[in-house]
């Protein structure tokens, strides 16, 4: 049986960045055209 992952190897900042990028990619793929800048900012948490 494999050993459980060491919790010290988790990089919360990298995981947050991956989640934001994934959310942006999903929104872009569901959009009929370009995403408005305010929508991109909202997804990335800068608005």
N, C-alpha and C positions, 0 to 999 in steps of 0.2 A: 504494500500500500504506500502511495507517495506521501512524503512529509508535507505538512501544511506550510503555506508560504509564510515567510518571516514578515510580520507586520511592519518591521522597520524598513522594508523595501518599498513600501507604498509612498508614492510621491503625490500628495494631495493637489499640488499646483498643476502637475501634469494631467492628473485625472480631470480636474476642472476644465483645463484647456481642451482636452479631448471631448468632453461633454459639450462645451460651447461650440466647437467646430462641428460636431455631429448635428447639433440643433440647427446651425446655420446651413449645413448641407441639406438637411431634411426640408427646411423652409424653402431653400432655393429650388429643390427638385419639385416641390409642390406648387411653385409659383408659375403663372403663365408668362411672366416677363421678368424683368430685372426687379430685384427687391429694392424698395425705397430705403434710403439711408437711415431713416428713423426706425424702420423695422430691423435693419442690421444692428443698429446701436442697441435696440431693446434686447435682441437675442444675445448680444455680447455683454450686456449689462453695463453699458456706458451711457445710457440715456436716463 
